[in-house]
Amino acid sequence: MGTKRVSYFFNPDVGNFHYGPGHPMKPHRLSVIHHLVMNYGLHKKMKIYRPYKANSHDMCRFHSEEYIEFLQRVTPQNIQGYTRYLSSFNVGDDCPVFDGLFEFCAIYTGASLEGAQKLNHNYCDISINWSGGLHHAKKFEASGFCYVNDIVISILELLKWHPRVLYIDIDVHHGDGVQEAFYLTDRVMTVSFHKYGNYFFPGTGDMYEIGAESGRYYSVNVPLKEGIDDQSYVQVFKPVISAVMEFYQPSAIVLQCGADSLAGDRLGCFSLSTKGHGECVKFVKDLNVPTLVVGGGGYTLRNVARCWTYETSLLIDEQISNELPMNDYLEFFAPDFTLHPEVPSRNDNANSKQYLECITKHVYDNLKMCQHAPSVQIYDIPEDALPEETKVKEEPDPDVRLNQSDKDEMVEAKNEFFDGDNDVLE
């Protein structure tokens, strides 16, 4: 299959939120990634969209109304009035209340939701939302820096059109929120590759967690030990995903690309290079199934930016230079200023060949227990989550030739990407 049609979602405000001093999650990384994507010229091969902002109704398709109402109302200024809710919604240290919290959730969730919708309508083959991928959030509570589970919400949107959706997670942490949401159904198969053991967060993801009821054998977990390198990771990733595709035959995929599985991550303990991480993304792209690609973890900013920029280039089949282009954040990438620097591993690889073969066999044996490709009869395709009339349309300004919403919907030709306020070609 030739070059894919790629839609890329970015809201320039998303990088301006701040979890608080010393917090490892830094939304600013999203601005840096976008800057690299633009300066490498990758935008010329994609349709760039300023995404829809999710509202509370969208979020309540998965989360409880009480929890979403709390996120809407709580602020650092009024938090004293919500003390009794903080522990019940698990908001506090890891998941702090910060300025613009609900707005942040609305931006990243809306982008995943719109990405799913564009796939449903065959406007593209791949949707990219690096601000999404917050896989720990639960129905009633925040968890692991995640407040609203954009992945679950976008999968629910995909399920309107697709009988089977495959979720793949390569974050160093187990994709527990997504697994839990779909644990009892065969409509979604969740496959997570993650560090497991020694009290590593979130403590779930044993290979014996396989789903229940109708979902039995439709949760696939690949628990790994610290220090796994590119060669070992690919040795387990490719056979597992190939077997999943053979048995499950999904018609849509959601790929969570958490970059905390890279060597040198502040919170991770794996030893993947950007090329090894990217090899997994390329493998999924080459399956030729409509795919929503989202971000996730990643706490060493310069490495996350390198990784997701490189993976954007893989998704559009564009080779890019190892030498980083000039950009406003170049100092972050000192001293080498390259896309693929040597990052020393802090951990020896504790995953023996035998251990990985044992896990792969276990997964394969479980997949054989699945009925081949469960089928679902859908009678009426439900309405889209974002009907056209609900999208915010700006009133045209008579003094301006193009208003913002028109500009956001424009697809730029190679030589027509500009940052000016009202630049239009005569």
C-alpha positions in Angstrom: 0.0 0.0 0.0 1.3 3.5 -0.9 1.7 6.5 1.3 -0.9 6.9 4.0 -3.3 9.8 4.4 -2.4 11.3 7.7 -4.3 13.7 9.9 -2.4 15.4 12.7 -4.1 17.2 15.5 -2.5 20.1 17.5 -3.8 22.9 19.6 -1.1 25.5 20.3 -2.5 26.0 23.8 -1.8 22.5 24.9 1.8 23.1 25.8 1.1 26.0 28.1 -0.4 23.9 31.0 1.8 23.1 34.0 1.2 20.3 36.5 3.3 22.2 39.1 7.0 22.6 40.1 8.9 19.4 40.1 6.1 17.3 38.5 7.5 14.9 35.9 4.6 15.3 33.5 5.4 18.4 31.3 2.8 19.3 28.7 5.4 21.7 27.3 7.0 18.7 25.6 4.0 18.9 23.1 5.1 22.4 22.0 8.7 21.2 21.4 7.5 18.2 19.4 5.2 20.3 17.2 8.1 22.8 16.7 10.4 19.9 15.5 7.6 18.5 13.3 7.2 21.9 11.6 10.9 22.6 11.2 11.6 19.3 9.6 8.8 20.1 7.2 6.7 17.1 8.1 3.5 19.2 8.0 3.7 19.3 4.2 2.8 15.6 4.1 -0.1 15.7 6.5 -3.4 17.5 7.0 -3.0 19.6 10.2 -6.1 20.3 12.3 -6.7 22.5 15.3 -8.9 19.9 17.1 -12.4 20.0 18.6 -12.5 20.5 22.4 -14.3 17.7 24.2 -17.1 18.8 26.5 -18.4 17.1 29.7 -21.0 15.1 27.7 -18.2 13.5 25.6 -16.2 12.7 28.8 -19.3 11.2 30.4 -19.5 8.5 27.7 -16.9 6.8 30.0 -16.5 8.7 33.2 -19.0 9.3 35.9 -20.9 12.6 35.9 -19.8 13.4 39.5 -16.1 13.0 38.6 -16.3 15.1 35.5 -18.3 17.8 37.3 -15.6 17.9 40.0 -12.9 18.3 37.3 -14.9 21.2 35.8 -15.3 23.0 39.0 -12.1 22.5 41.1 -9.3 25.1 40.8 -6.1 25.8 42.8 -8.0 28.8 44.3 -11.1 26.9 45.5 -9.6 23.5 46.3 -10.2 24.0 50.0 -13.9 23.6 49.3 -13.4 20.3 47.6 -11.2 18.6 50.2 -13.6 15.7 50.8 -13.6 14.9 47.1 -9.8 14.8 46.6 -9.2 11.4 48.0 -12.3 9.8 46.5 -11.3 11.0 43.0 -7.6 10.3 43.7 -6.6 13.9 43.0 -3.7 15.3 44.9 0.0 14.4 44.6 0.4 12.5 41.3 -2.7 14.1 39.8 -2.6 17.7 41.1 -5.2 20.4 40.6 -3.6 23.0 38.4 -4.8 26.1 36.5 -6.8 25.1 33.4 -7.1 21.4 34.4 -10.4 20.8 32.7 -9.4 22.9 29.6 -6.3 20.7 29.3 -8.4 17.5 29.4 -10.9 19.0 26.9 -8.1 19.7 24.4 -6.3 16.3 24.5 -9.6 14.3 24.7 -11.2 16.3 21.8 -8.2 15.6 19.6 -8.4 11.9 20.1 -12.1 11.9 19.6 -11.9 13.9 16.4 -9.1 11.6 15.2 -11.3 8.6 15.7 -14.1 10.3 13.8 -11.9 11.2 10.8 -10.9 7.5 10.7 -14.6 6.4 10.9 -15.4 8.6 7.9 -12.4 7.5 5.9 -11.0 11.0 5.8 -7.6 9.5 6.6 -5.7 6.3 7.2 -3.8 7.5 10.3 -4.7 10.1 12.9 -2.0 11.4 15.2 -2.6 13.1 18.6 0.6 13.3 20.6 -1.2 15.1 23.4 -3.5 12.0 24.0 -2.7 8.6 25.4 -3.6 9.1 29.0 -4.2 5.4 29.7 -4.4 5.3 33.5 -7.6 7.3 34.1 -10.5 5.3 35.5 -14.2 5.7 35.3 -14.5 7.3 38.7 -11.0 8.7 39.3 -7.7 10.1 38.1 -4.6 8.0 38.2 -0.9 8.2 37.1 -1.0 11.8 35.9 -4.1 11.0 33.8 -7.5 12.6 34.4 -9.7 11.8 31.4 -9.1 8.6 29.5 -9.1 9.9 25.9 -8.2 6.4 24.6 -11.4 4.8 26.0 -13.5 7.6 24.7 -12.0 7.4 21.2 -12.3 3.6 21.1 -16.1 4.0 22.0 -16.3 6.3 19.0 -14.5 3.8 16.7 -16.9 1.0 17.9 -19.8 2.8 16.3 -18.4 1.8 12.9 -15.9 -1.0 13.6 -16.9 -4.4 15.0 -13.5 -5.0 16.5 -10.9 -2.5 17.7 -7.3 -3.5 18.8 -5.5 -1.4 21.4 -1.7 -1.6 21.6 0.3 0.0 24.4 4.1 0.4 24.4 4.3 2.7 27.4 6.6 1.4 30.1 3.6 1.4 32.4 0.6 -1.0 32.1 -2.4 0.4 30.2 -4.6 -0.4 33.1 -7.4 2.1 32.6 -8.0 0.9 29.1 -7.8 -2.7 30.0 -10.3 -2.3 32.9 -12.8 -0.4 30.7 -13.0 -3.2 28.1 -12.2 -6.2 30.4 -15.6 -7.9 29.9 -16.0 -7.5 26.1 -14.6 -9.1 23.0 -15.3 -5.9 20.9 -11.9 -4.5 22.0 -8.7 -6.5 22.5 -6.1 -4.7 24.7 -2.4 -5.6 24.3 0.1 -4.0 26.7 3.9 -4.4 26.8 5.1 -3.0 30.1 7.4 -3.3 33.1 5.9 -5.6 35.7 7.1 -6.5 39.2 8.9 -4.9 42.1 5.9 -2.7 42.9 6.3 -0.8 39.6 3.3 1.5 38.9 0.4 0.6 38.5 1.1 -2.9 39.8 -1.2 -4.6 37.3 -0.5 -6.3 34.0 0.4 -9.9 34.9 0.2 -12.2 32.0 -2.6 -14.1 33.7 -4.9 -11.0 33.5 -6.7 -12.2 30.4 -10.2 -10.7 30.6 -13.4 -12.1 31.9 -16.9 -13.1 30.8 -17.3 -12.2 27.1 -13.9 -10.6 27.2 -12.0 -13.7 28.4 -8.8 -14.0 26.4 -9.2 -10.5 24.9 -6.9 -8.8 27.4 -3.3 -9.6 26.4 -0.4 -8.6 28.8 3.3 -8.9 28.1 5.0 -8.3 31.4 8.7 -7.4 30.9 11.7 -6.9 33.2 13.9 -3.8 33.4 16.6 -3.0 30.8 14.9 -4.5 27.8 16.7 -3.4 24.6 15.6 -3.0 21.0 16.5 -6.5 19.9 14.6 -8.2 22.8 11.6 -5.9 22.5 11.1 -6.5 18.8 11.6 -10.3 19.4 8.5 -10.3 21.5 6.5 -7.4 19.9 6.4 -8.6 16.3 5.3 -12.2 17.0 2.7 -11.2 19.6 1.1 -8.5 17.3 1.2 -10.8 14.3 -0.6 -13.5 16.3 -3.1 -11.0 17.5 -3.8 -9.8 14.0 -4.2 -13.4 12.8 -6.7 -14.3 15.5 -8.5 -11.1 16.1 -8.6 -9.4 12.7 -9.5 -5.9 13.9 -10.8 -3.2 11.5 -9.3 -0.3 13.5 -6.2 0.1 15.8 -5.4 2.5 18.6 -1.6 2.7 19.3 -0.4 4.3 22.5 3.3 5.3 22.0 4.3 6.1 25.6 8.0 7.3 25.3 8.9 6.4 28.9 10.0 3.0 27.5 13.0 4.8 26.1 16.5 4.5 27.6 17.2 7.3 30.1 13.6 8.1 30.9 13.2 9.9 34.3 10.6 7.4 35.5 11.2 4.4 33.2 13.7 1.5 33.3 13.7 0.1 29.8 16.6 0.6 27.3 14.9 1.2 24.0 16.3 3.6 21.4 14.1 6.0 19.4 14.7 3.6 16.4 13.7 0.5 18.4 10.6 2.3 19.7 9.9 3.5 16.2 10.2 0.0 14.8 7.1 -1.0 16.7 5.2 2.0 15.3 6.3 1.2 11.7 5.3 -2.4 12.2 1.8 -1.4 13.2 1.6 1.2 10.4 2.5 -1.6 7.9 -0.5 -3.7 9.0 -2.6 -1.3 6.8 -5.5 -0.9 9.2 -7.0 2.5 10.1 -5.0 3.6 13.1 -5.3 6.3 15.8 -1.8 7.1 17.2 -1.6 8.8 20.6 1.2 9.8 23.0 1.3 8.9 26.6 4.1 8.8 29.2 7.6 10.2 28.6 9.4 12.2 31.2 12.8 13.1 29.7 11.6 15.9 27.5 14.3 16.0 24.9 14.0 12.2 24.3 10.1 12.3 24.0 10.4 15.1 21.5 12.9 13.2 19.4 10.9 10.0 19.6 7.5 11.3 18.5 9.0 13.6 15.8 10.8 10.5 14.4 7.6 8.5 14.6 5.7 11.2 12.8 8.2 10.9 10.0 7.7 7.1 9.9 3.9 7.4 9.8 4.2 9.7 6.7 7.0 7.7 5.1 9.4 10.6 5.1 13.1 10.1 5.8 14.5 12.9 7.9 18.0 14.0 8.8 19.7 12.9 12.0 20.8 16.5 12.4 18.1 18.5 14.1 16.9 21.6 12.2 17.2 25.0 13.6 14.3 25.6 16.1 13.4 27.7 19.2 14.2 24.8 21.6 17.6 23.7 20.2 19.3 24.2 23.5 17.3 21.2 24.9 19.2 18.9 22.6 22.7 19.8 23.5 25.4 18.7 23.3 24.8 16.5 20.2 21.8 18.2 18.5 20.9 15.0 16.8 17.6 13.0 16.4 19.2 9.6 17.4 21.9 10.2 20.1 23.4 7.3 22.0 21.6 7.2 25.3 23.4 5.0 27.8 21.2 2.4 29.6 20.9 2.6 33.3 19.8 -1.1 33.6 21.2 -4.4 32.3 18.7 -6.4 30.2 17.0 -8.8 32.7 14.9 -10.4 30.0 16.4 -13.7 28.8 15.6 -15.1 25.4 13.9 -18.0 27.2 11.7 -15.7 29.3 10.5 -13.8 26.2 9.9 -17.0 24.3 7.9 -18.3 27.3 5.7 -15.1 27.3 5.2 -15.3 23.6 4.1 -18.9 23.8 1.7 -18.1 26.7 0.1 -15.3 24.6 -0.2 -17.5 21.5 -1.8 -20.3 23.5 -4.4 -17.9 25.0 -5.1 -16.4 21.6 -5.9 -19.9 20.3 -8.7 -19.9 22.9 -10.4 -16.9 21.3 -13.0 -17.6 18.7 -11.6 -16.4 15.5 -12.6 -12.8 15.0 -15.8 -12.3 17.0 -18.5 -10.8 14.9 -21.0 -8.2 15.8 -24.2 -7.3 14.1 -24.7 -3.5 14.1 -28.1 -2.4 12.9 -27.9 1.4 13.0 -24.7 3.3 13.0 -25.0 5.8 15.9 -24.6 9.5 15.3 -21.2 11.0 15.5 -20.0 12.4 18.8 -19.3 15.7 17.1 -22.1 16.5 14.8 -21.1 19.4 12.5 -23.6 21.8 14.1 -22.1 21.4 17.5 -18.6 22.4 16.4 -17.9 26.0 17.3 -17.9 28.2 14.3 -16.5 31.7 14.5 -18.6 34.5 13.0 -16.8 35.8 9.9 -15.0 39.1 10.6 -15.8 41.4 7.6 -12.4 43.0 7.9 -10.5 39.7 7.7 -10.4 37.7 4.5 -10.1 34.3 6.3 -11.5 33.6 9.8 -9.8 31.2 12.2 -12.1 28.2 11.6 -11.6 28.5 7.8 -7.9 28.7 8.3 -7.9 25.7 10.6 -9.7 23.6 8.0 -7.5 24.6 5.2 -5.1 21.9 3.9 -1.9 23.6 3.1 0.1 22.8 0.0 3.8 22.3 0.3 4.7 26.0 -0.2 1.7 27.4 1.6 2.3 26.9 5.3 2.6 30.2 7.0 2.4 31.6 10.5 1.2 35.1 9.7 -2.1 36.4 11.1 -3.9 37.0 7.9 -1.5 36.0 5.2 -3.4 34.8 2.1 -2.0 34.2 -1.3 -3.3 36.7 -3.8 
